[in-house]
Amino acid sequence: MIFNCHTHIGDAFIKLPHKKYSVEELVAPPHGYKHVMLKKAGREEIINGMKKAMEVMEKCGAHVFIDFREGGKEGVEILKEAMRGRRIKAIILSRPASMEYNEKEIDSLLDISHGIGLSSISDWDYEEAKAIAEHVASRKKIFAIHASEDKREDIGKILDLSPMFLIHLCKANEDDIKEVVRKGIGVVVCPRANAFFGLVPPVNILLEYKADIMLGTDNAMIVKPDIMEEKKYVMRKFGVSEEKANEMISATPEKLFGKFI
Ligand SMILES: [Zn+2]
């Protein structure tokens, strides 16, 4: 089975602005360009973008994608509607509609999704994020979060949230990575999306420490969600063998997520 381990296909309809943006300006909630566009967009517009993204994923041979779904309960419903009749399967990680913990909301999100995926501890009030993570753990669902994407974040605080996997780690140092591996936390890297912001994920250090490393394509408005292109990029840019690159999109995610499909 082929996995695309990190997508946000809800932003596939958005045309990238010509101006250069930082990660925060472009994709951080709640005021990043993407979130402003999502608020303005009609349901159909978002669904059509998702359908196109899923076509790309099916065409390149992916069987499963793990989507970070914004927009609370409605966001999950939109994705499910867009997926109707499609071959590809999704592991859906939802997100509260606002930036705070609400017990009832998390319960209803967990009823309709595989877990929760948050932006980063830098965007969130830590106590709110912690309450969400603990709630997810009590329901034995998946909790995942972006970590140290364009600035180094406190890995201790991140790991205290007991994530099942982390995304990016571009600015994590070697000690942070050792800690992640020691705790057996999976890492999804998205090197083509990172390159858009001039960032580089620590692929070779992760390999050196034998991390459970996987590949994703991140925001569909930045990079087409073609996981085979991502695989080729990792081989070309980091000198990763084809065998290892294949592991990143099949054996490793299968080991971590097989039971959720
Ligand atoms: Zn992401």
py3Dmol code that shows the C-alpha trace and the ligand (Angstrom):
import py3Dmol

protein = """\
ATOM      1  CA  MET A   1       0.000   0.000   0.000  1.00  0.00           C
ATOM      2  CA  ILE A   2       1.195   3.488  -0.845  1.00  0.00           C
ATOM      3  CA  PHE A   3       0.639   6.320   1.638  1.00  0.00           C
ATOM      4  CA  ASN A   4       0.769  10.073   1.375  1.00  0.00           C
ATOM      5  CA  CYS A   5       1.288  10.733   5.068  1.00  0.00           C
ATOM      6  CA  HIS A   6       0.581  14.442   5.237  1.00  0.00           C
ATOM      7  CA  THR A   7      -1.822  16.527   3.194  1.00  0.00           C
ATOM      8  CA  HIS A   8      -4.100  19.500   3.546  1.00  0.00           C
ATOM      9  CA  ILE A   9      -6.240  18.948   0.462  1.00  0.00           C
ATOM     10  CA  GLY A  10      -8.797  21.519   1.632  1.00  0.00           C
ATOM     11  CA  ASP A  11      -6.562  24.298   0.316  1.00  0.00           C
ATOM     12  CA  ALA A  12      -6.143  22.795  -3.171  1.00  0.00           C
ATOM     13  CA  PHE A  13      -8.510  25.396  -4.674  1.00  0.00           C
ATOM     14  CA  ILE A  14      -6.399  28.343  -3.501  1.00  0.00           C
ATOM     15  CA  LYS A  15      -4.233  30.102  -6.052  1.00  0.00           C
ATOM     16  CA  LEU A  16      -0.924  31.062  -4.565  1.00  0.00           C
ATOM     17  CA  PRO A  17      -0.321  34.780  -4.231  1.00  0.00           C
ATOM     18  CA  HIS A  18       2.645  36.183  -6.149  1.00  0.00           C
ATOM     19  CA  LYS A  19       4.048  37.883  -3.089  1.00  0.00           C
ATOM     20  CA  LYS A  20       6.520  35.864  -1.012  1.00  0.00           C
ATOM     21  CA  TYR A  21       5.047  34.729   2.282  1.00  0.00           C
ATOM     22  CA  SER A  22       6.516  33.194   5.406  1.00  0.00           C
ATOM     23  CA  VAL A  23       5.019  29.985   6.817  1.00  0.00           C
ATOM     24  CA  GLU A  24       3.120  32.044   9.369  1.00  0.00           C
ATOM     25  CA  GLU A  25       1.734  34.539   6.840  1.00  0.00           C
ATOM     26  CA  LEU A  26       0.673  31.824   4.427  1.00  0.00           C
ATOM     27  CA  VAL A  27      -0.635  28.892   6.452  1.00  0.00           C
ATOM     28  CA  ALA A  28      -0.754  29.603  10.208  1.00  0.00           C
ATOM     29  CA  PRO A  29      -4.208  29.812  11.761  1.00  0.00           C
ATOM     30  CA  PRO A  30      -6.236  31.863  12.243  1.00  0.00           C
ATOM     31  CA  HIS A  31      -4.995  34.822  10.160  1.00  0.00           C
ATOM     32  CA  GLY A  32      -2.731  33.227   7.519  1.00  0.00           C
ATOM     33  CA  TYR A  33      -3.663  33.845   3.870  1.00  0.00           C
ATOM     34  CA  LYS A  34      -4.926  30.284   3.470  1.00  0.00           C
ATOM     35  CA  HIS A  35      -7.348  30.591   6.385  1.00  0.00           C
ATOM     36  CA  VAL A  36      -8.684  33.906   5.117  1.00  0.00           C
ATOM     37  CA  MET A  37      -9.294  32.280   1.707  1.00  0.00           C
ATOM     38  CA  LEU A  38     -10.958  29.249   3.304  1.00  0.00           C
ATOM     39  CA  LYS A  39     -13.360  31.472   5.216  1.00  0.00           C
ATOM     40  CA  LYS A  40     -14.301  33.327   2.036  1.00  0.00           C
ATOM     41  CA  ALA A  41     -14.695  30.186  -0.082  1.00  0.00           C
ATOM     42  CA  GLY A  42     -17.938  28.434  -0.923  1.00  0.00           C
ATOM     43  CA  ARG A  43     -18.409  24.772  -0.052  1.00  0.00           C
ATOM     44  CA  GLU A  44     -18.440  23.739  -3.736  1.00  0.00           C
ATOM     45  CA  GLU A  45     -15.190  25.540  -4.430  1.00  0.00           C
ATOM     46  CA  ILE A  46     -13.450  23.689  -1.606  1.00  0.00           C
ATOM     47  CA  ILE A  47     -14.961  20.331  -2.616  1.00  0.00           C
ATOM     48  CA  ASN A  48     -13.910  20.750  -6.250  1.00  0.00           C
ATOM     49  CA  GLY A  49     -10.351  21.481  -5.170  1.00  0.00           C
ATOM     50  CA  MET A  50     -10.376  18.367  -2.978  1.00  0.00           C
ATOM     51  CA  LYS A  51     -11.655  16.230  -5.838  1.00  0.00           C
ATOM     52  CA  LYS A  52      -8.831  17.418  -8.090  1.00  0.00           C
ATOM     53  CA  ALA A  53      -6.295  16.693  -5.363  1.00  0.00           C
ATOM     54  CA  MET A  54      -7.686  13.176  -4.932  1.00  0.00           C
ATOM     55  CA  GLU A  55      -7.479  12.611  -8.682  1.00  0.00           C
ATOM     56  CA  VAL A  56      -3.779  13.465  -8.546  1.00  0.00           C
ATOM     57  CA  MET A  57      -3.286  11.106  -5.612  1.00  0.00           C
ATOM     58  CA  GLU A  58      -5.141   8.209  -7.222  1.00  0.00           C
ATOM     59  CA  LYS A  59      -3.326   8.718 -10.517  1.00  0.00           C
ATOM     60  CA  CYS A  60       0.100   8.503  -8.885  1.00  0.00           C
ATOM     61  CA  GLY A  61      -0.891   5.228  -7.199  1.00  0.00           C
ATOM     62  CA  ALA A  62      -1.529   6.287  -3.591  1.00  0.00           C
ATOM     63  CA  HIS A  63      -3.988   4.129  -1.654  1.00  0.00           C
ATOM     64  CA  VAL A  64      -4.231   6.169   1.544  1.00  0.00           C
ATOM     65  CA  PHE A  65      -3.706   9.805   2.503  1.00  0.00           C
ATOM     66  CA  ILE A  66      -3.547  11.314   5.955  1.00  0.00           C
ATOM     67  CA  ASP A  67      -5.284  14.643   5.835  1.00  0.00           C
ATOM     68  CA  PHE A  68      -5.137  17.481   8.337  1.00  0.00           C
ATOM     69  CA  ARG A  69      -8.663  18.739   8.052  1.00  0.00           C
ATOM     70  CA  GLU A  70      -9.359  22.290   9.110  1.00  0.00           C
ATOM     71  CA  GLY A  71     -12.737  23.799   9.898  1.00  0.00           C
ATOM     72  CA  GLY A  72     -14.102  21.684  12.718  1.00  0.00           C
ATOM     73  CA  LYS A  73     -16.992  19.302  12.189  1.00  0.00           C
ATOM     74  CA  GLU A  74     -18.073  20.896   8.940  1.00  0.00           C
ATOM     75  CA  GLY A  75     -14.551  20.524   7.587  1.00  0.00           C
ATOM     76  CA  VAL A  76     -14.719  16.761   8.118  1.00  0.00           C
ATOM     77  CA  GLU A  77     -18.151  16.563   6.506  1.00  0.00           C
ATOM     78  CA  ILE A  78     -16.903  18.447   3.444  1.00  0.00           C
ATOM     79  CA  LEU A  79     -14.049  15.985   2.963  1.00  0.00           C
ATOM     80  CA  LYS A  80     -16.362  13.003   3.371  1.00  0.00           C
ATOM     81  CA  GLU A  81     -18.690  14.468   0.773  1.00  0.00           C
ATOM     82  CA  ALA A  82     -15.792  15.053  -1.640  1.00  0.00           C
ATOM     83  CA  MET A  83     -14.632  11.452  -1.118  1.00  0.00           C
ATOM     84  CA  ARG A  84     -17.899   9.829  -2.059  1.00  0.00           C
ATOM     85  CA  GLY A  85     -17.340   7.149  -4.705  1.00  0.00           C
ATOM     86  CA  ARG A  86     -13.548   7.461  -4.624  1.00  0.00           C
ATOM     87  CA  ARG A  87     -11.112   4.596  -4.463  1.00  0.00           C
ATOM     88  CA  ILE A  88      -8.540   6.303  -2.247  1.00  0.00           C
ATOM     89  CA  LYS A  89      -8.929   6.023   1.536  1.00  0.00           C
ATOM     90  CA  ALA A  90      -8.327   8.764   4.076  1.00  0.00           C
ATOM     91  CA  ILE A  91      -7.141   8.903   7.629  1.00  0.00           C
ATOM     92  CA  ILE A  92      -8.807  12.120   8.719  1.00  0.00           C
ATOM     93  CA  LEU A  93      -7.281  14.206  11.462  1.00  0.00           C
ATOM     94  CA  SER A  94      -9.727  16.930  12.358  1.00  0.00           C
ATOM     95  CA  ARG A  95      -9.212  20.195  14.152  1.00  0.00           C
ATOM     96  CA  PRO A  96     -11.419  22.347  16.388  1.00  0.00           C
ATOM     97  CA  ALA A  97     -13.139  25.236  14.632  1.00  0.00           C
ATOM     98  CA  SER A  98     -11.558  27.718  17.036  1.00  0.00           C
ATOM     99  CA  MET A  99      -8.219  27.785  18.820  1.00  0.00           C
ATOM    100  CA  GLU A 100      -9.488  26.437  22.097  1.00  0.00           C
ATOM    101  CA  TYR A 101     -10.402  23.218  23.838  1.00  0.00           C
ATOM    102  CA  ASN A 102     -14.055  22.392  24.064  1.00  0.00           C
ATOM    103  CA  GLU A 103     -14.810  18.969  25.473  1.00  0.00           C
ATOM    104  CA  LYS A 104     -18.039  18.464  23.560  1.00  0.00           C
ATOM    105  CA  GLU A 105     -16.507  19.578  20.258  1.00  0.00           C
ATOM    106  CA  ILE A 106     -13.518  17.247  20.597  1.00  0.00           C
ATOM    107  CA  ASP A 107     -15.825  14.354  21.434  1.00  0.00           C
ATOM    108  CA  SER A 108     -17.931  14.942  18.358  1.00  0.00           C
ATOM    109  CA  LEU A 109     -14.832  15.433  16.159  1.00  0.00           C
ATOM    110  CA  LEU A 110     -13.411  12.150  17.408  1.00  0.00           C
ATOM    111  CA  ASP A 111     -16.697  10.427  16.610  1.00  0.00           C
ATOM    112  CA  ILE A 112     -16.306  11.295  12.929  1.00  0.00           C
ATOM    113  CA  SER A 113     -12.529  11.295  12.416  1.00  0.00           C
ATOM    114  CA  HIS A 114      -9.441   9.224  13.235  1.00  0.00           C
ATOM    115  CA  GLY A 115      -7.999  11.839  15.541  1.00  0.00           C
ATOM    116  CA  ILE A 116      -6.818  15.415  15.812  1.00  0.00           C
ATOM    117  CA  GLY A 117      -4.039  17.193  13.914  1.00  0.00           C
ATOM    118  CA  LEU A 118      -2.959  20.606  15.195  1.00  0.00           C
ATOM    119  CA  SER A 119      -0.892  23.326  13.543  1.00  0.00           C
ATOM    120  CA  SER A 120       1.877  23.818  16.146  1.00  0.00           C
ATOM    121  CA  ILE A 121       2.447  24.620  19.800  1.00  0.00           C
ATOM    122  CA  SER A 122       3.571  28.106  18.708  1.00  0.00           C
ATOM    123  CA  ASP A 123       0.075  28.875  17.373  1.00  0.00           C
ATOM    124  CA  TRP A 124      -1.734  27.379  20.350  1.00  0.00           C
ATOM    125  CA  ASP A 125      -2.100  28.261  23.971  1.00  0.00           C
ATOM    126  CA  TYR A 126      -0.169  25.297  25.356  1.00  0.00           C
ATOM    127  CA  GLU A 127      -2.723  24.389  28.017  1.00  0.00           C
ATOM    128  CA  GLU A 128      -5.481  24.239  25.400  1.00  0.00           C
ATOM    129  CA  ALA A 129      -3.355  21.998  23.165  1.00  0.00           C
ATOM    130  CA  LYS A 130      -2.543  19.801  26.174  1.00  0.00           C
ATOM    131  CA  ALA A 131      -6.222  19.421  27.079  1.00  0.00           C
ATOM    132  CA  ILE A 132      -6.960  18.397  23.485  1.00  0.00           C
ATOM    133  CA  ALA A 133      -4.082  15.897  23.391  1.00  0.00           C
ATOM    134  CA  GLU A 134      -5.180  14.303  26.661  1.00  0.00           C
ATOM    135  CA  HIS A 135      -8.735  14.031  25.453  1.00  0.00           C
ATOM    136  CA  VAL A 136      -7.578  12.349  22.237  1.00  0.00           C
ATOM    137  CA  ALA A 137      -5.445   9.891  24.238  1.00  0.00           C
ATOM    138  CA  SER A 138      -8.418   8.994  26.454  1.00  0.00           C
ATOM    139  CA  ARG A 139     -10.306   8.003  23.311  1.00  0.00           C
ATOM    140  CA  LYS A 140      -7.289   6.079  21.914  1.00  0.00           C
ATOM    141  CA  LYS A 141      -7.300   8.083  18.709  1.00  0.00           C
ATOM    142  CA  ILE A 142      -4.428   9.685  16.784  1.00  0.00           C
ATOM    143  CA  PHE A 143      -2.901  12.973  17.922  1.00  0.00           C
ATOM    144  CA  ALA A 144      -0.404  14.633  15.587  1.00  0.00           C
ATOM    145  CA  ILE A 145       1.142  18.086  15.327  1.00  0.00           C
ATOM    146  CA  HIS A 146       3.518  20.117  13.144  1.00  0.00           C
ATOM    147  CA  ALA A 147       6.815  20.642  14.963  1.00  0.00           C
ATOM    148  CA  SER A 148       9.819  22.954  14.503  1.00  0.00           C
ATOM    149  CA  GLU A 149       8.882  23.818  10.938  1.00  0.00           C
ATOM    150  CA  ASP A 150      10.436  27.274  10.525  1.00  0.00           C
ATOM    151  CA  LYS A 151      11.637  27.853  14.071  1.00  0.00           C
ATOM    152  CA  ARG A 152      12.862  25.461  16.746  1.00  0.00           C
ATOM    153  CA  GLU A 153      10.172  24.606  19.260  1.00  0.00           C
ATOM    154  CA  ASP A 154      10.501  23.026  22.714  1.00  0.00           C
ATOM    155  CA  ILE A 155      10.608  19.318  21.934  1.00  0.00           C
ATOM    156  CA  GLY A 156       9.938  18.410  25.583  1.00  0.00           C
ATOM    157  CA  LYS A 157       6.665  20.302  25.510  1.00  0.00           C
ATOM    158  CA  ILE A 158       5.742  18.757  22.158  1.00  0.00           C
ATOM    159  CA  LEU A 159       6.492  15.210  23.323  1.00  0.00           C
ATOM    160  CA  ASP A 160       4.516  15.817  26.534  1.00  0.00           C
ATOM    161  CA  LEU A 161       1.478  15.939  24.266  1.00  0.00           C
ATOM    162  CA  SER A 162       2.166  12.256  23.394  1.00  0.00           C
ATOM    163  CA  PRO A 163       1.817  12.706  19.634  1.00  0.00           C
ATOM    164  CA  MET A 164       1.699   9.599  17.488  1.00  0.00           C
ATOM    165  CA  PHE A 165       3.695  11.413  14.855  1.00  0.00           C
ATOM    166  CA  LEU A 166       5.218  14.815  14.103  1.00  0.00           C
ATOM    167  CA  ILE A 167       5.462  16.749  10.888  1.00  0.00           C
ATOM    168  CA  HIS A 168       8.522  18.642   9.564  1.00  0.00           C
ATOM    169  CA  LEU A 169      11.230  19.020  12.277  1.00  0.00           C
ATOM    170  CA  CYS A 170      13.202  21.265   9.865  1.00  0.00           C
ATOM    171  CA  LYS A 171      14.597  23.324  12.738  1.00  0.00           C
ATOM    172  CA  ALA A 172      14.926  20.517  15.268  1.00  0.00           C
ATOM    173  CA  ASN A 173      18.485  19.850  16.393  1.00  0.00           C
ATOM    174  CA  GLU A 174      20.163  16.487  16.754  1.00  0.00           C
ATOM    175  CA  ASP A 175      19.241  16.149  20.450  1.00  0.00           C
ATOM    176  CA  ASP A 176      15.595  16.877  19.639  1.00  0.00           C
ATOM    177  CA  ILE A 177      15.654  14.192  16.969  1.00  0.00           C
ATOM    178  CA  LYS A 178      17.275  11.672  19.332  1.00  0.00           C
ATOM    179  CA  GLU A 179      14.494  12.332  21.831  1.00  0.00           C
ATOM    180  CA  VAL A 180      11.797  11.848  19.179  1.00  0.00           C
ATOM    181  CA  VAL A 181      13.342   8.545  18.105  1.00  0.00           C
ATOM    182  CA  ARG A 182      13.833   7.397  21.711  1.00  0.00           C
ATOM    183  CA  LYS A 183      10.118   7.870  22.310  1.00  0.00           C
ATOM    184  CA  GLY A 184       9.264   5.982  19.126  1.00  0.00           C
ATOM    185  CA  ILE A 185       7.376   8.893  17.568  1.00  0.00           C
ATOM    186  CA  GLY A 186       6.935   8.798  13.797  1.00  0.00           C
ATOM    187  CA  VAL A 187       8.129  11.722  11.660  1.00  0.00           C
ATOM    188  CA  VAL A 188       6.575  12.867   8.401  1.00  0.00           C
ATOM    189  CA  VAL A 189       8.720  15.089   6.205  1.00  0.00           C
ATOM    190  CA  CYS A 190       7.463  17.135   3.268  1.00  0.00           C
ATOM    191  CA  PRO A 191      10.645  18.346   1.554  1.00  0.00           C
ATOM    192  CA  ARG A 192       9.077  19.891  -1.553  1.00  0.00           C
ATOM    193  CA  ALA A 193       6.662  22.022   0.485  1.00  0.00           C
ATOM    194  CA  ASN A 194       9.520  22.952   2.825  1.00  0.00           C
ATOM    195  CA  ALA A 195      11.633  24.031  -0.151  1.00  0.00           C
ATOM    196  CA  PHE A 196       8.937  26.548  -1.089  1.00  0.00           C
ATOM    197  CA  PHE A 197       9.754  28.365   2.165  1.00  0.00           C
ATOM    198  CA  GLY A 198      13.493  27.809   1.846  1.00  0.00           C
ATOM    199  CA  LEU A 199      13.396  25.113   4.548  1.00  0.00           C
ATOM    200  CA  VAL A 200      15.067  21.690   4.567  1.00  0.00           C
ATOM    201  CA  PRO A 201      13.958  18.722   6.714  1.00  0.00           C
ATOM    202  CA  PRO A 202      16.707  16.704   8.461  1.00  0.00           C
ATOM    203  CA  VAL A 203      16.198  13.600   6.311  1.00  0.00           C
ATOM    204  CA  ASN A 204      19.723  12.233   6.668  1.00  0.00           C
ATOM    205  CA  ILE A 205      19.889  12.734  10.445  1.00  0.00           C
ATOM    206  CA  LEU A 206      16.502  11.041  10.797  1.00  0.00           C
ATOM    207  CA  LEU A 207      17.783   8.125   8.744  1.00  0.00           C
ATOM    208  CA  GLU A 208      20.986   7.984  10.745  1.00  0.00           C
ATOM    209  CA  TYR A 209      19.000   7.631  13.985  1.00  0.00           C
ATOM    210  CA  LYS A 210      16.643   5.140  12.352  1.00  0.00           C
ATOM    211  CA  ALA A 211      13.534   7.225  12.887  1.00  0.00           C
ATOM    212  CA  ASP A 212      10.190   6.024  11.553  1.00  0.00           C
ATOM    213  CA  ILE A 213      10.371   8.493   8.698  1.00  0.00           C
ATOM    214  CA  MET A 214       7.529   8.937   6.215  1.00  0.00           C
ATOM    215  CA  LEU A 215       6.703  11.278   3.357  1.00  0.00           C
ATOM    216  CA  GLY A 216       3.887  13.721   2.804  1.00  0.00           C
ATOM    217  CA  THR A 217       3.134  16.532   0.389  1.00  0.00           C
ATOM    218  CA  ASP A 218       1.621  19.083   2.848  1.00  0.00           C
ATOM    219  CA  ASN A 219      -0.449  21.981   1.487  1.00  0.00           C
ATOM    220  CA  ALA A 220      -2.030  21.138  -1.857  1.00  0.00           C
ATOM    221  CA  MET A 221      -1.967  24.825  -2.823  1.00  0.00           C
ATOM    222  CA  ILE A 222       1.843  24.763  -2.639  1.00  0.00           C
ATOM    223  CA  VAL A 223       2.704  21.299  -3.971  1.00  0.00           C
ATOM    224  CA  LYS A 224       0.636  18.834  -6.028  1.00  0.00           C
ATOM    225  CA  PRO A 225      -0.145  15.867  -3.751  1.00  0.00           C
ATOM    226  CA  ASP A 226       1.848  13.447  -5.920  1.00  0.00           C
ATOM    227  CA  ILE A 227       3.727  11.216  -3.487  1.00  0.00           C
ATOM    228  CA  MET A 228       5.797   9.630  -6.255  1.00  0.00           C
ATOM    229  CA  GLU A 229       7.224  13.062  -7.073  1.00  0.00           C
ATOM    230  CA  GLU A 230       8.020  13.484  -3.377  1.00  0.00           C
ATOM    231  CA  LYS A 231       9.769  10.124  -3.370  1.00  0.00           C
ATOM    232  CA  LYS A 232      11.865  11.048  -6.408  1.00  0.00           C
ATOM    233  CA  TYR A 233      12.718  14.388  -4.819  1.00  0.00           C
ATOM    234  CA  VAL A 234      13.955  12.715  -1.623  1.00  0.00           C
ATOM    235  CA  MET A 235      16.145  10.347  -3.632  1.00  0.00           C
ATOM    236  CA  ARG A 236      17.564  13.155  -5.741  1.00  0.00           C
ATOM    237  CA  LYS A 237      18.012  15.808  -3.080  1.00  0.00           C
ATOM    238  CA  PHE A 238      19.154  13.674  -0.111  1.00  0.00           C
ATOM    239  CA  GLY A 239      20.706  10.699  -1.888  1.00  0.00           C
ATOM    240  CA  VAL A 240      18.184   8.310  -0.322  1.00  0.00           C
ATOM    241  CA  SER A 241      18.116   4.841  -1.911  1.00  0.00           C
ATOM    242  CA  GLU A 242      14.980   3.786  -3.761  1.00  0.00           C
ATOM    243  CA  GLU A 243      14.500   0.979  -1.263  1.00  0.00           C
ATOM    244  CA  LYS A 244      14.548   3.412   1.690  1.00  0.00           C
ATOM    245  CA  ALA A 245      12.316   5.897  -0.126  1.00  0.00           C
ATOM    246  CA  ASN A 246       9.811   3.128  -0.818  1.00  0.00           C
ATOM    247  CA  GLU A 247       9.840   2.231   2.858  1.00  0.00           C
ATOM    248  CA  MET A 248       8.929   5.847   3.684  1.00  0.00           C
ATOM    249  CA  ILE A 249       5.745   5.660   1.642  1.00  0.00           C
ATOM    250  CA  SER A 250       4.740   2.059   2.298  1.00  0.00           C
ATOM    251  CA  ALA A 251       6.226  -0.238   4.966  1.00  0.00           C
ATOM    252  CA  THR A 252       6.708   2.407   7.666  1.00  0.00           C
ATOM    253  CA  PRO A 253       3.268   4.062   7.412  1.00  0.00           C
ATOM    254  CA  GLU A 254       1.698   0.641   7.077  1.00  0.00           C
ATOM    255  CA  LYS A 255       3.315  -0.337  10.378  1.00  0.00           C
ATOM    256  CA  LEU A 256       2.035   2.826  12.106  1.00  0.00           C
ATOM    257  CA  PHE A 257      -1.350   3.336  10.526  1.00  0.00           C
ATOM    258  CA  GLY A 258      -2.380  -0.062   9.213  1.00  0.00           C
ATOM    259  CA  LYS A 259      -4.854  -0.616  12.019  1.00  0.00           C
ATOM    260  CA  PHE A 260      -6.646   2.676  11.311  1.00  0.00           C
ATOM    261  CA  ILE A 261      -7.535   1.907   7.710  1.00  0.00           C
TER     262      ILE A 261
END
"""
ligand_1 = """\
1
ZN
Zn 0.934 20.573 7.264
"""
view = py3Dmol.view(width=600, height=400)
view.addModel(protein, "pdb")
view.setStyle({"model": 0}, {"cartoon": {"style": "trace"}})
view.addModel(ligand_1, "xyz")
view.setStyle({"model": 1}, {"stick": {}})
view.zoomTo()
view.show()
